[in-house]
Amino acid sequence: MRATIAALSETASFVRYHAVDVRDAGALRAVVATIYAERGRIDGVVHGAGVCEDKLLRDKTPESFERVFSTKVDGARTLAGALRPDLGFLVLFGSVSGVFGNRGQVDYSAANDALDTCAHAWARRFRGRVVSLDWGPWGSSDPAGRGAGAGEGTGGGMVSAELERAYAQRGIGLIDPDAGVAAVLRELAAADVDDPQVVYMCGSPDAFDARA
Ligand SMILES: NC(=O)c1ccc[n+]([C@@H]2O[C@H](COP(=O)([O-])OP(=O)(O)OC[C@H]3O[C@@H](n4cnc5c(N)ncnc54)[C@H](OP(=O)(O)O)[C@@H]3O)[C@@H](O)[C@H]2O)c1
């Protein structure tokens, strides 16, 4: 995060990092209100908060399901309720897991599917584009590997070495981080496109049908 802030500071006129638990609706609303009060407007929001607690359904607890689901969905709903209609864009980070399902991820799949539904429902709520981007697995932008699979795989963020292997067995590769960022920018720049849900993955959708 420090490296990201340092990189942003080189080009942005102003950078501030607010730490907030997105499941705490009051605290999240307060951050949004502070930004409106201090800066006068919010042009764009990317909701990327998420947690994975993968287990087979029989081993899940309601508390774990709630953590995984609410981080994505309650966070998004609180944001959508606090943001003004003049918002330029709202990007929700979803997953192919919400589109195709994934072993051990019933909570994460449900959360990402709900995000897609939210994007469709909110498509006309704001001035700018609302889009749920359903990502396949990303590679790491850190060659040493810094995600859940650090030291083992080459996946970034929450892509563990095990998940990376499972995707690879189905012929699904990792998204190059630069290409992923370029895809987000392309989506936001495309004036004539307003799909509320877009899937990005390095592989064929058939890969999800072929699994055991
Ligand atoms: N990496 C992929 O291949 C991939 C694929 C599909 C979708 N996605 C989606 O992309 C997003 C980012 O994933 P990632 O791989 O970068 O995961 P990550 O490295 O695990 O990052 C998740 C981020 O969410 C934040 N977060 C978790 N719970 C939070 C909460 N209650 N309040 C506020 N922030 C919270 C974490 O903050 P702290 O570190 O401070 O806890 C962290 O910055 C997620 O929504 C994920 O579902 C990722």
The ligand as an SDF file (V2000), in Angstrom:
LIG
                    3D

 48 52  0  0  0  0  0  0  0  0999 V2000
   -6.5590  -11.7890   -7.4470 N   0  0  0  0  0  0  0  0  0  0  0  0
   -7.3900  -12.3380   -8.3240 C   0  0  0  0  0  0  0  0  0  0  0  0
   -7.0120  -13.1390   -9.1690 O   0  0  0  0  0  0  0  0  0  0  0  0
   -8.8560  -11.9970   -8.3000 C   0  0  0  0  0  0  0  0  0  0  0  0
   -9.7150  -12.6990   -9.1610 C   0  0  0  0  0  0  0  0  0  0  0  0
  -11.0660  -12.4010   -9.1580 C   0  0  0  0  0  0  0  0  0  0  0  0
  -11.5330  -11.3840   -8.3540 C   0  0  0  0  0  0  0  0  0  0  0  0
  -10.6790  -10.7150   -7.5290 N   0  0  0  0  0  0  0  0  0  0  0  0
  -11.2530   -9.6710   -6.6890 C   0  0  0  0  0  0  0  0  0  0  0  0
  -10.4120   -8.5350   -6.6920 O   0  0  0  0  0  0  0  0  0  0  0  0
  -10.4430   -7.9170   -5.4060 C   0  0  0  0  0  0  0  0  0  0  0  0
   -9.0320   -7.7720   -4.8930 C   0  0  0  0  0  0  0  0  0  0  0  0
   -8.4890   -9.0880   -4.7760 O   0  0  0  0  0  0  0  0  0  0  0  0
   -6.9580   -9.3730   -4.4410 P   0  0  0  0  0  0  0  0  0  0  0  0
   -6.6070  -10.6010   -5.1360 O   0  0  0  0  0  0  0  0  0  0  0  0
   -6.1630   -8.1310   -4.6350 O   0  0  0  0  0  0  0  0  0  0  0  0
   -7.0990   -9.7330   -2.9190 O   0  0  0  0  0  0  0  0  0  0  0  0
   -6.2210   -9.3720   -1.6520 P   0  0  0  0  0  0  0  0  0  0  0  0
   -4.8020   -9.1410   -2.0230 O   0  0  0  0  0  0  0  0  0  0  0  0
   -6.5640  -10.3890   -0.6360 O   0  0  0  0  0  0  0  0  0  0  0  0
   -6.8140   -7.9620   -1.2720 O   0  0  0  0  0  0  0  0  0  0  0  0
   -8.1070   -7.8560   -0.7320 C   0  0  0  0  0  0  0  0  0  0  0  0
   -8.2380   -6.4350   -0.2260 C   0  0  0  0  0  0  0  0  0  0  0  0
   -9.5190   -6.3150    0.3980 O   0  0  0  0  0  0  0  0  0  0  0  0
   -9.3260   -5.6060    1.6110 C   0  0  0  0  0  0  0  0  0  0  0  0
  -10.3540   -5.9570    2.5710 N   0  0  0  0  0  0  0  0  0  0  0  0
  -10.7050   -7.1920    2.9940 C   0  0  0  0  0  0  0  0  0  0  0  0
  -11.7040   -7.1050    3.8950 N   0  0  0  0  0  0  0  0  0  0  0  0
  -11.9730   -5.7820    4.0480 C   0  0  0  0  0  0  0  0  0  0  0  0
  -12.8970   -5.0470    4.8230 C   0  0  0  0  0  0  0  0  0  0  0  0
  -13.7810   -5.6490    5.6380 N   0  0  0  0  0  0  0  0  0  0  0  0
  -12.8780   -3.6990    4.7290 N   0  0  0  0  0  0  0  0  0  0  0  0
  -12.0130   -3.0790    3.9050 C   0  0  0  0  0  0  0  0  0  0  0  0
  -11.1110   -3.7100    3.1250 N   0  0  0  0  0  0  0  0  0  0  0  0
  -11.1000   -5.0510    3.2090 C   0  0  0  0  0  0  0  0  0  0  0  0
   -7.9540   -6.0190    2.0910 C   0  0  0  0  0  0  0  0  0  0  0  0
   -7.4820   -5.0470    2.9850 O   0  0  0  0  0  0  0  0  0  0  0  0
   -6.4750   -5.4790    4.1580 P   0  0  0  0  0  0  0  0  0  0  0  0
   -5.2830   -6.0560    3.4930 O   0  0  0  0  0  0  0  0  0  0  0  0
   -6.2290   -4.1990    4.8560 O   0  0  0  0  0  0  0  0  0  0  0  0
   -7.2200   -6.4850    4.9650 O   0  0  0  0  0  0  0  0  0  0  0  0
   -7.1710   -6.0570    0.7900 C   0  0  0  0  0  0  0  0  0  0  0  0
   -6.6840   -4.7540    0.4830 O   0  0  0  0  0  0  0  0  0  0  0  0
  -11.3310   -8.7940   -4.5320 C   0  0  0  0  0  0  0  0  0  0  0  0
  -12.6190   -8.2490   -4.5190 O   0  0  0  0  0  0  0  0  0  0  0  0
  -11.3400  -10.1250   -5.2530 C   0  0  0  0  0  0  0  0  0  0  0  0
  -12.5220  -10.8510   -5.0060 O   0  0  0  0  0  0  0  0  0  0  0  0
   -9.3520  -11.0100   -7.4820 C   0  0  0  0  0  0  0  0  0  0  0  0
  1  2  1  0
  2  3  2  0
  2  4  1  0
  4  5  1  0
  4 48  2  0
  5  6  2  0
  6  7  1  0
  7  8  2  0
  8  9  1  0
  8 48  1  0
  9 10  1  0
  9 46  1  0
 10 11  1  0
 11 12  1  0
 11 44  1  0
 12 13  1  0
 13 14  1  0
 14 15  2  0
 14 16  1  0
 14 17  1  0
 17 18  1  0
 18 19  2  0
 18 20  1  0
 18 21  1  0
 21 22  1  0
 22 23  1  0
 23 24  1  0
 23 42  1  0
 24 25  1  0
 25 26  1  0
 25 36  1  0
 26 27  1  0
 26 35  1  0
 27 28  2  0
 28 29  1  0
 29 30  1  0
 29 35  2  0
 30 31  1  0
 30 32  2  0
 32 33  1  0
 33 34  2  0
 34 35  1  0
 36 37  1  0
 36 42  1  0
 37 38  1  0
 38 39  2  0
 38 40  1  0
 38 41  1  0
 42 43  1  0
 44 45  1  0
 44 46  1  0
 46 47  1  0
M  CHG  2   8   1  16  -1
M  END
$$$$
